[in-house]
């Protein structure tokens, strides 16, 4: 190894802003072993910090990048500065490709490669330092790598140097986490961007950016038109930002014929085409890129940026059991980083495909993936590290409990972890597959069922998130097999996956259609779907509805294995993005745990209906009437009916209603031991009063509710029910009048003449509550209302007597009602 190559570079480094911060960075490395470098894109931190660290520590320096294309480009850039080929002093390792040697001092890897090395050997033998680049992007694997390295420094290797590099002001949080007891030093490096003009280019009125199928063709037309405008108005190469590989190809096609070389740039392209996009050519270039060029790549020659204002981020719908990438508006922070690409080499301009008004409403920062993404793979990594649920790990944000619960349940169903979250032997095998755990399971099991090659082919398609035309994944597989530029990376992935499983022929009698469907179903048993009767939509085993895009060749197939579905904004059913044919027998092979035969007893149409059903998850396969249903299921059905439809299912006789009202009155007036008989209380305590009736299957309307309520009467206080809250009260005339307990206060409605001689208002509940007397005229209409009879005779009666004696002359209207005899009928 030429030990002087790095020293020569550092002795006369390129004129990049970060060179001024190198002394402080190296001082922190030597004194504390940790440091956070805060520097905006374009300051040269990826180029100069790793060799500077290599000059200060023994062993290899590992540098992480969030994407394969960025790792290769960073290694190539540094090797060029050293005047060497890649693989000597500077090398790289990404999934499926590596260029390193025994002389390599600086190795650039994707963060996923680093995590796998940590899982294999946490001590990282031969490694002196790890430089985590672009930690501000908050990818899930980046958060995990940072937490694992902090754990390694705390428990295994306090000599391991860790440098975290961030482009945002959140560096302080990273420093607090990385330093442990004392925050790591933060070295801030100012940027030196040239001025960048803002040009607002909103789409024409009524042009939607996205719909249920993704980015609209009309908006891609607008992006391409904006690129043509930028080419005409200003000099320099153009960098165009769109959300995904499909949009890259769409805009590139629309730019056919422009006086420039149009170069697509995204992670699925072969390395040769990626290198072509990152190299200055003989002609002006238009580089159409995903977010891969946002901060972690240098694209030389760019003086103009055209930003579509969209990004693709992970989202998980736990209610529907759907996870995937969704297209969302870009954040202000990302928009500023994209614009900065135009000002690295000289004054430039950014053409934004939205208005200044819309810009002010953008979110400040994208959400960390740990808060929005599916956490199944993350949870398996935690389990294999020995920290189920992440207990004790230094994570920038704790994972949401609900998302972790879903991830744990998924891993248990895959047989990857036990009930306590510890990995099984199968889980470690699944973890060794460089893909989502569901795809790892599909590869391992699918190889035995359809052969290792076909299983690897399908898993490679799924791991690259291939969007199949018309949603037909089998057609996408056949297109890949035919060859062409997009298939080379896929073939390499197929070979890598095949090497992970034993060679096997699998079921040779399965067609490719069904073989693809079976592998997809193994990966996503919760997305096996059957066509709904008499409709064009599907029901998945998870219970979620789904629909194919119009015109798909799969429309009408009775069974599908759905590989990708999104939430279908504004729609009841999810939208199927890719799927393959399946049949019932293979569905049972892929998801045996979902096959159930159960007795279903439910309340329907006013009675208990019992059926024996066979189901695949939420999909009912067969059903037949069940004679003599088990009593416990009958009780459960009646309970569920009452909880759903309320106590109105019972027959409330006058006696039952009266008793309930009297008990409610005593509960309000005296409290315990008199029971609460409101709907919520009765439904919450069905056993104590309705239990015996539910255990004798019958029509709910035949239950004697009054008798059931009497089970709630407290003893021995129940013996005083008729004293504390009498159903009737005898008045001076001898009549027994029913008390109305339906209101806030008990009411006794009685003819005025029947209470002559009654001096005081009767009181109930041990004298605590006076009865509200409704004193009626001879015609039965209220003449007066009082809860103070003594006061009424003095002040109210004379007025009532004056008003009614002329109207009812045949009735008694004595001057002194306290001395008069009460009468029921007419008496002069």
HELIX and SHEET records of a PDB file:
HELIX    1   1 UNK A    4  UNK A   11  1                                   8    
HELIX    2   2 UNK A   17  UNK A   21  5                                   5    
HELIX    3   3 UNK A   22  UNK A   31  1                                  10    
HELIX    4   4 UNK A   45  UNK A   56  1                                  12    
HELIX    5   5 UNK A   68  UNK A   82  1                                  15    
HELIX    6   6 UNK A  111  UNK A  120  1                                  10    
HELIX    7   7 UNK A  135  UNK A  137  5                                   3    
HELIX    8   8 UNK A  140  UNK A  155  1                                  16    
HELIX    9   9 UNK A  171  UNK A  179  1                                   9    
HELIX   10  10 UNK A  217  UNK A  233  1                                  17    
HELIX   11  11 UNK A  245  UNK A  254  1                                  10    
HELIX   12  12 UNK A  271  UNK A  277  1                                   7    
HELIX   13  13 UNK A  291  UNK A  293  5                                   3    
HELIX   14  14 UNK A  332  UNK A  340  1                                   9    
HELIX   15  15 UNK A  341  UNK A  343  5                                   3    
HELIX   16  16 UNK A  356  UNK A  360  1                                   5    
HELIX   17  17 UNK A  369  UNK A  372  1                                   4    
HELIX   18  18 UNK A  376  UNK A  385  1                                  10    
HELIX   19  19 UNK A  388  UNK A  390  5                                   3    
HELIX   20  20 UNK A  401  UNK A  414  1                                  14    
HELIX   21  21 UNK A  425  UNK A  431  1                                   7    
HELIX   22  22 UNK A  437  UNK A  450  1                                  14    
HELIX   23  23 UNK A  452  UNK A  463  1                                  12    
HELIX   24  24 UNK A  469  UNK A  471  5                                   3    
HELIX   25  25 UNK A  473  UNK A  482  1                                  10    
HELIX   26  26 UNK A  487  UNK A  498  1                                  12    
HELIX   27  27 UNK A  512  UNK A  523  1                                  12    
HELIX   28  28 UNK A  525  UNK A  527  5                                   3    
HELIX   29  29 UNK A  584  UNK A  590  1                                   7    
HELIX   30  30 UNK A  592  UNK A  594  5                                   3    
HELIX   31  31 UNK A  631  UNK A  645  1                                  15    
HELIX   32  32 UNK A  647  UNK A  649  5                                   3    
HELIX   33  33 UNK A  654  UNK A  670  1                                  17    
HELIX   34  34 UNK A  679  UNK A  684  1                                   6    
HELIX   35  35 UNK A  686  UNK A  694  1                                   9    
HELIX   36  36 UNK A  700  UNK A  702  5                                   3    
HELIX   37  37 UNK A  705  UNK A  709  1                                   5    
HELIX   38  38 UNK A  710  UNK A  712  5                                   3    
HELIX   39  39 UNK A  717  UNK A  720  5                                   4    
HELIX   40  40 UNK A  721  UNK A  724  1                                   4    
HELIX   41  41 UNK A  752  UNK A  755  5                                   4    
HELIX   42  42 UNK A  789  UNK A  791  1                                   3    
HELIX   43  43 UNK A  792  UNK A  796  3                                   5    
HELIX   44  44 UNK A  797  UNK A  804  1                                   8    
SHEET    1   A 8 UNK A  97  UNK A  99  0                                        
SHEET    2   A 8 UNK A  90  UNK A  94 -1                                        
SHEET    3   A 8 UNK A 106  UNK A 110  1                                        
SHEET    4   A 8 UNK A  60  UNK A  65  1                                        
SHEET    5   A 8 UNK A 127  UNK A 132  1                                        
SHEET    6   A 8 UNK A 161  UNK A 166  1                                        
SHEET    7   A 8 UNK A  34  UNK A  39  1                                        
SHEET    8   A 8 UNK A 185  UNK A 189  1                                        
SHEET    1   B 6 UNK A 196  UNK A 200  0                                        
SHEET    2   B 6 UNK A 348  UNK A 352  1                                        
SHEET    3   B 6 UNK A 302  UNK A 307  1                                        
SHEET    4   B 6 UNK A 237  UNK A 241  1                                        
SHEET    5   B 6 UNK A 285  UNK A 289  1                                        
SHEET    6   B 6 UNK A 261  UNK A 265  1                                        
SHEET    1   C 2 UNK A 210  UNK A 211  0                                        
SHEET    2   C 2 UNK A 214  UNK A 215 -1                                        
SHEET    1   D 2 UNK A 310  UNK A 317  0                                        
SHEET    2   D 2 UNK A 322  UNK A 329 -1                                        
SHEET    1   E 6 UNK A 528  UNK A 531  0                                        
SHEET    2   E 6 UNK A 538  UNK A 540 -1                                        
SHEET    3   E 6 UNK A 545  UNK A 548 -1                                        
SHEET    4   E 6 UNK A 574  UNK A 581  1                                        
SHEET    5   E 6 UNK A 559  UNK A 566 -1                                        
SHEET    6   E 6 UNK A 528  UNK A 531 -1                                        
SHEET    1   F 3 UNK A 595  UNK A 604  0                                        
SHEET    2   F 3 UNK A 607  UNK A 616 -1                                        
SHEET    3   F 3 UNK A 619  UNK A 625 -1                                        
SHEET    1   G 2 UNK A 728  UNK A 730  0                                        
SHEET    2   G 2 UNK A 736  UNK A 738 -1                                        
SHEET    1   H 3 UNK A 747  UNK A 751  0                                        
SHEET    2   H 3 UNK A 772  UNK A 776  1                                        
SHEET    3   H 3 UNK A 782  UNK A 786 -1                                        
SHEET    1   I 2 UNK A 763  UNK A 764  0                                        
SHEET    2   I 2 UNK A 769  UNK A 770 -1                                        
END                                                                             
